[in-house]
């Protein structure tokens, strides 16, 4: 993804991109993941994935949870953490966030819980998750794999897929189709923006709706 393409994605909402995926018959719309603090910045970037699961007889990692992901991260990455939606234990914290920020990571999304929310707020580092919890990961969960294919909130995510996150939630764009999705999302956003402008200027809601055929917009 070039800087110009990044800026074009950043100008769109996660809903615009979700609609574009639907229009193109692609999967990528997640559920239940939201910013963990008020004023959390929007995020766009290429996925760097982490699969997490419970500890057991297999020895635990010798490094801090997700530290390997931060070590290999490139500027512009979004770290995507699959903890299977577990909200009982934190899978991301303040130390990790500051380390990721120092590497130029654009943000992190967690299918599960996080903690140290004040640290994210102070650093203005984008963090999205299902919830916040104080319970540590130590002795409870461990990294199974870094930068492999994962499941995130009902969607397949692979390294290099495009992540878009805002207050509505998270959308994942398959890396093979990102330009097609980007162009479709821009087209749909233009149509919806035109509708909003006409309605905002006093246009009749039913007439504007019929003019743009909103119900069937994704099929055109």
C-alpha positions in Angstrom: 0.0 0.0 0.0 1.5 3.3 -1.0 1.2 6.5 1.0 -1.4 7.9 -1.4 -3.5 4.7 -1.0 -3.1 4.9 2.7 -4.5 8.4 2.7 -7.4 7.4 0.5 -8.3 4.6 2.9 -7.9 7.0 5.8 -10.5 9.3 4.3 -13.1 6.6 4.3 -15.0 5.0 7.2 -15.0 1.4 8.2 -18.7 1.3 7.1 -17.8 2.6 3.6 -15.2 -0.2 3.3 -17.6 -2.8 4.7 -20.2 -1.9 2.1 -17.6 -2.2 -0.6 -16.7 -5.7 0.6 -20.4 -6.6 0.5 -20.8 -5.2 -3.0 -17.8 -7.2 -4.2 -18.9 -10.4 -2.4 -15.9 -10.4 0.0 -15.7 -11.2 3.7 -14.1 -8.7 6.0 -16.7 -7.1 8.3 -16.0 -7.9 12.0 -18.2 -7.5 15.0 -17.9 -6.3 18.6 -14.5 -4.6 18.4 -14.4 -0.9 19.4 -12.0 1.8 20.5 -11.1 1.3 24.2 -11.0 5.0 25.1 -12.8 8.2 24.1 -10.9 10.1 21.4 -9.0 7.0 20.2 -7.5 7.9 16.8 -8.7 6.1 13.6 -6.3 3.5 12.2 -5.3 2.2 8.9 -2.5 -0.2 8.1 -1.2 -3.6 7.0 -1.8 -6.5 9.4 0.9 -8.1 11.5 -0.9 -11.0 13.2 -0.5 -12.8 16.5 -2.4 -15.9 17.6 -2.8 -16.3 21.4 -4.2 -19.1 23.5 -4.3 -20.7 26.9 -1.1 -21.9 28.6 -0.8 -25.6 29.4 1.8 -28.4 29.3 3.7 -26.8 26.4 6.2 -24.4 28.0 5.2 -20.7 28.0 7.0 -18.1 25.9 10.2 -16.8 27.3 9.4 -13.2 26.2 6.6 -10.8 27.0 3.3 -11.4 25.2 3.4 -10.0 21.7 7.0 -8.8 22.1 8.1 -10.7 19.0 5.5 -9.0 16.9 6.8 -5.6 18.0 10.4 -6.7 17.3 9.5 -7.5 13.7 7.0 -4.8 13.1 7.5 -2.2 10.3 6.3 1.4 10.4 2.6 1.4 9.3 1.8 -2.1 10.6 -1.4 -2.7 12.6 -0.9 -5.6 15.1 -3.9 -7.9 15.0 -4.2 -10.1 18.1 -6.5 -13.2 18.0 -7.3 -14.2 21.6 -10.6 -15.9 20.5 -12.7 -13.2 22.0 -11.6 -14.0 25.6 -12.5 -11.0 27.8 -11.3 -12.5 31.1 -7.6 -11.9 30.6 -5.7 -9.0 29.1 -3.8 -9.7 25.8 -2.3 -6.2 25.4 -1.0 -3.6 27.8 0.8 -0.2 28.2 4.4 -1.5 27.9 3.5 -3.2 24.6 1.7 -0.1 23.3 4.6 2.2 24.0 7.0 -0.3 22.4 4.8 -0.6 19.3 4.4 3.2 19.1 8.2 3.6 19.2 8.5 1.2 16.2 6.0 3.3 14.2 3.1 0.8 14.5 -0.2 2.5 13.6 -2.2 0.7 16.3 -3.4 -2.6 17.6 -6.7 -4.5 17.5 -7.5 -7.4 19.9 -10.2 -10.0 19.7 -10.3 -10.1 23.5 -9.5 -7.8 26.3 -6.7 -5.3 27.1 -5.6 -3.3 30.1 -3.6 -0.1 31.0 -6.1 2.1 29.0 -4.7 5.3 30.6 -1.3 4.5 29.0 -2.9 4.3 25.5 -4.8 7.6 26.1 -1.6 9.4 27.3 0.3 8.1 24.2 -2.6 8.7 21.8 -2.0 5.2 20.6 -5.0 3.5 18.8 -6.2 0.4 20.6 -9.4 -1.5 19.7 -10.7 -4.5 21.7 -13.8 -6.1 23.1 -13.3 -4.7 26.6 -10.8 -3.7 29.2 -9.8 -5.8 32.2 -7.1 -5.6 34.8 -6.2 -9.4 34.9 -2.7 -10.1 33.7 -1.8 -12.5 30.9 1.1 -14.0 33.0 0.5 -17.7 33.6 -2.8 -17.7 31.7 -2.2 -17.1 28.0 0.7 -17.4 25.6 1.6 -16.7 22.0 1.0 -19.7 19.7 2.2 -18.1 16.4 3.4 -14.7 15.1 2.6 -13.5 11.6 0.5 -16.5 10.4 -3.1 -16.7 9.4 -5.6 -16.1 12.2 -9.3 -15.7 12.8 -10.4 -12.3 14.0 -13.9 -11.6 15.1 -15.4 -13.9 12.5 -13.0 -12.9 9.7 -9.8 -14.5 8.3 -6.8 -12.2 8.6 -3.3 -12.8 7.1 -0.1 -10.8 7.2 -0.4 -7.8 4.8 -4.2 -7.6 4.8 -5.5 -4.0 5.2 -7.1 -3.0 8.5 -9.4 0.0 8.8 -10.7 1.0 12.3 -12.8 3.8 13.6 -15.6 4.3 16.1 -18.0 2.0 14.2 -15.5 -0.9 14.4 -13.0 -2.9 12.3 -13.0 -3.9 8.7 -10.4 -6.2 7.1 -9.6 -6.0 3.4 -7.9 -8.9 1.6 -4.5 -7.8 0.3 -5.1 -9.3 -3.2 -8.2 -7.1 -3.7 -7.4 -3.9 -1.8 -7.3 -1.5 -4.8 -10.7 -2.8 -6.1 -12.2 -2.5 -2.6 -10.7 1.0 -2.3 -12.2 2.2 -5.5 -15.6 0.7 -4.7 -15.6 2.2 -1.3 -14.8 5.7 -2.7 -17.7 5.3 -5.2 -20.2 4.4 -2.5 -18.9 7.1 -0.2 -19.5 9.7 -2.9 -23.0 8.5 -3.4 -23.8 8.6 0.3 -22.2 12.0 0.7 -24.3 13.3 -2.1 -27.4 11.9 -0.5 -26.5 13.5 2.9 -25.9 16.9 1.2 -29.2 16.9 -0.5 -31.1 15.8 2.6 -29.2 18.3 4.7 -30.2 21.1 2.3 -33.9 20.2 2.8 -34.4 17.6 0.1 -37.3 15.2 0.7 -36.0 12.0 2.3 -38.1 9.7 0.2 -37.3 11.5 -3.1 -33.6 11.4 -2.4 -33.8 7.8 -1.4 -35.5 6.8 -4.6 -33.1 8.9 -6.7 -30.1 7.0 -5.5 -31.9 3.7 -4.9 -30.1 3.3 -1.6 -31.6 -0.2 -0.9 -30.0 -1.6 -4.1 -26.9 0.6 -4.1 -24.5 -2.3 -3.3 -25.8 -4.3 -6.3 -25.0 -1.7 -8.9 
